[in-house]
Structure formats: C-alpha cells, structure tokens
Amino acid sequence: MQTSDLIKQLSTQVTPVRQSYSRRFLLAWMTGTAASLLLLVLTIGVRGDLGEAVYTWPFWMKWLYTIGLGIVGMMLSLYFARPDNRSARGLWWLLVPVALLSLLAVHELQDAPPEAVHRIWMGHSALMCPWNIFGISIPAFIAVMWMMRKLAPTQLRLAGFAAGCLAGASGATVYALLCNESTAPFVVAWYSLGMLLPGLLGALIGPKVLRW
C-alpha cells in the first residue's frame, strides 16, 4: 500500500474533535479571579460605601478601563495559547483602553487648577495602589499561568505577558471594589502600573514556566 493511500484511509470517517481549550482557560481564569476576590475580602475588605459607589461615574470609569483591558488580555492569552500563533502585533490592542482613558485624564488635568494637579495625579494611595493590585492579582496569575502551561504556547514570553496582563486586569477589577480614588489621571497612571507588573512577571518567568 502506498503511504499516501494509508494516510487517506486513516483520515476518512474521522470525527473532528471540538477544541475546548478556550472553555478550560475561561474556567481557570474565573476560578483565579474568584480567589482574588476572596483574598481582597479576607485581607483588605471592600469600601464601606460600595452600595452608593456603584451608581457613580468614577467607579464605572475604573471598571470600564480594567474590564476593557481584561477582554484584550483574554483574547491575547487565547491567541498565544496556540502553537501556530506567533505574531506580536495584537499586543497593540492593549494600548487602546490606555489611550482612551489618557485622553480623559488630559482633559481633567487641563481643567484643574495648578494647585490641584498633584492631588488629582497622586490621590491618597498612589504608593500603595500598584502593589495592592499586584498582590490581589496573584491568585488569578497562578490560575491562568497554570492553564497556559497545559496548553501549547510557543511564544513563551508573549504568552506569559498576555496571561499576566489578564491576571493584572482581573486583580484591578477586584481592587476597584475597595479603591475610592476618583480621577482618570490616577487610574491611568497607577492602575496601569499595577496591571503591568503581573504582565512583566509573566514575560520574565514564561520561558521557564510555560516550556513544554
């Protein structure tokens, strides 16, 4: 029998296997994010006026920003989880939410009196915010990196960066339940840094942790 005939015979009447890696990745992310929420509640707690805050623009500004970055992070993570996806061009999509919020931040700073610029930019928790987000994102980071390891990424630094950014966005979304900062310059500066830290950690350890 010719080799080509054998291949043709073996490939006939084969039922395609539906890819379930996206559902498994989503489940791991949800589990990690739930663990991040539990970590926040058990350690720092949520803001006392959360019931009123959810009806205000600053709360939704933060959530729209972090959820937007989380959606991009999820799409990139699923993209780099496959061995045939190598292009890094999709990373530019992470800059879209940043650019939009930066425009709002510039508008706020232009309308602010000079003596208020430092307060608008730094708030009262600038030194703690990025590290709090990073700490809260650790459970989500572990979950998505664990699942990424079970898949088949070949661009390990990019896969680790994407998964880390997803975890950071999840941690920032959870952290917004505590944070009472209300200005766009604060969010675009310090939330972004807090979300970037897990991404950098993922890029750093990706070649070792995600190797298969």
C-alpha positions in Angstrom: 0.0 0.0 0.0 1.3 3.5 -0.9 1.9 5.8 2.0 -0.5 8.4 0.6 -3.2 5.7 0.4 -2.6 4.7 4.0 -2.9 8.3 5.2 -6.0 8.8 3.1 -7.6 5.6 4.6 -6.7 6.6 8.2 -8.1 10.1 7.7 -11.5 9.1 6.4 -14.5 8.9 8.7 -12.8 10.7 11.5 -15.0 12.8 13.7 -13.4 16.2 14.4 -12.6 16.9 18.0 -14.0 20.2 19.1 -11.4 22.5 20.7 -12.2 23.0 24.4 -9.1 24.9 25.4 -10.9 28.2 25.5 -13.5 26.9 27.9 -10.9 25.4 30.1 -8.9 28.6 30.1 -12.0 30.6 30.9 -12.8 28.3 33.8 -9.3 28.6 35.2 -9.5 32.4 34.9 -12.9 32.6 36.6 -11.6 30.4 39.5 -8.5 32.6 39.9 -10.5 35.8 39.8 -12.9 34.4 42.4 -9.9 33.6 44.6 -8.6 37.1 44.1 -11.9 38.5 45.2 -11.8 36.2 48.3 -8.3 37.4 49.0 -9.4 41.0 48.9 -12.4 40.4 51.2 -10.4 38.5 53.7 -7.4 40.8 53.9 -8.3 44.4 53.0 -12.0 44.4 52.6 -14.3 46.4 50.3 -15.1 50.1 50.6 -17.9 50.8 53.1 -19.9 52.9 50.7 -19.8 50.3 47.9 -23.6 50.3 47.6 -23.6 54.0 46.7 -20.3 54.0 44.8 -21.7 51.6 42.1 -24.0 54.4 41.0 -21.2 56.9 40.4 -19.1 57.6 37.3 -15.7 57.1 38.9 -16.5 53.5 39.9 -17.6 52.7 36.4 -14.7 54.6 34.8 -12.3 52.2 36.7 -14.4 49.1 35.8 -14.7 50.0 32.1 -11.0 50.5 32.0 -9.9 47.3 33.8 -12.6 45.2 32.1 -11.6 46.5 28.7 -8.0 45.6 29.3 -9.2 42.2 30.7 -11.1 41.5 27.5 -8.0 42.3 25.4 -5.8 40.2 27.8 -8.2 37.3 27.4 -8.1 37.4 23.6 -4.3 37.7 23.6 -4.0 34.8 26.0 -6.2 32.5 24.0 -4.3 33.6 20.9 -0.8 32.8 22.3 -2.0 29.6 23.8 -2.0 28.0 20.4 1.4 26.9 18.8 0.5 28.3 15.4 0.0 31.9 16.6 3.3 33.9 16.7 2.6 37.5 15.7 3.0 40.1 18.4 1.0 42.7 16.6 -2.1 42.0 18.7 -0.3 43.4 21.7 -1.0 46.9 20.4 -4.7 46.4 21.3 -3.7 46.8 24.9 -2.9 50.4 24.2 -6.5 51.2 23.0 -8.1 51.4 26.5 -5.0 53.2 27.8 -5.2 55.8 25.1 -8.9 56.4 25.6 -8.5 56.9 29.3 -5.4 59.0 28.8 -7.5 61.5 26.7 -9.9 61.8 29.6 -7.0 62.2 32.0 -5.5 65.1 29.9 -8.9 66.7 29.8 -9.2 66.6 33.6 -5.7 68.0 34.1 -6.3 70.8 31.7 -9.4 71.9 33.6 -7.8 71.6 37.0 -6.2 74.5 38.9 -2.4 74.1 39.2 -2.6 73.5 42.9 -4.9 70.5 42.4 -2.8 68.7 39.8 -0.6 66.8 42.3 -3.7 65.6 44.3 -5.5 64.6 41.1 -2.5 62.7 39.9 -1.4 61.1 43.1 -4.6 60.8 45.1 -4.0 59.5 48.6 -2.9 55.9 47.7 -0.5 56.2 44.7 2.3 54.4 46.5 0.1 51.5 47.6 -2.2 51.1 44.6 0.1 49.3 42.1 1.3 46.9 44.8 -2.2 46.2 46.1 -3.3 45.4 42.6 -0.3 43.2 42.0 -0.9 41.3 45.3 -4.6 40.8 44.6 -3.9 39.5 41.1 -1.6 36.7 42.3 -4.4 34.0 42.6 -5.6 34.9 39.1 -2.0 34.9 37.8 -1.3 31.4 39.2 -4.6 30.1 37.7 -4.1 31.5 34.2 -0.4 30.6 34.1 -1.2 27.0 35.2 -3.7 26.7 32.5 -1.5 28.2 29.9 1.2 25.7 30.8 -1.3 22.9 30.0 -1.9 24.3 26.5 0.7 24.7 23.7 2.2 28.1 23.5 5.4 28.6 21.6 6.0 32.3 22.1 6.6 31.8 25.8 7.4 35.4 26.8 4.5 36.8 24.9 2.1 34.1 26.3 3.4 34.9 29.8 3.0 38.6 29.3 -0.6 38.2 27.9 -1.6 35.9 30.8 0.0 38.3 33.3 -1.9 41.3 31.8 -5.1 39.3 32.0 -4.4 38.5 35.7 -3.5 42.1 36.4 -6.7 43.4 34.8 -8.7 40.9 36.9 -6.9 42.0 40.1 -7.5 45.7 39.2 -11.2 45.0 38.6 -11.5 43.3 42.0 -9.4 46.1 43.7 -11.8 48.7 42.4 -14.3 47.3 45.0 -12.0 48.8 47.6 -10.5 51.9 45.9 -12.2 55.2 46.4 -9.9 57.2 44.1 -12.0 59.1 41.5 -9.7 60.7 38.9 -8.8 59.5 35.5 -5.1 60.6 35.8 -4.7 58.4 38.9 -6.3 55.4 37.3 -4.4 55.6 34.0 -1.1 56.0 35.9 -1.3 53.7 39.0 -3.9 51.2 37.9 -1.9 50.7 34.7 1.3 50.1 36.6 -0.4 47.6 38.9 -1.7 45.7 35.9 1.6 45.9 34.1 3.5 44.3 36.9 1.9 40.8 36.5 2.5 41.1 32.8 6.2 41.7 33.3 6.4 38.9 35.7 4.7 36.6 33.2 7.1 37.6 30.5 10.0 37.0 32.9 9.1 33.5 34.0 7.2 32.5 30.9 10.2 30.7 29.2 10.7 28.5 32.2 7.2 28.0 33.5 5.4 27.6 30.1 8.0 25.4 28.5 6.6 22.0 27.2 
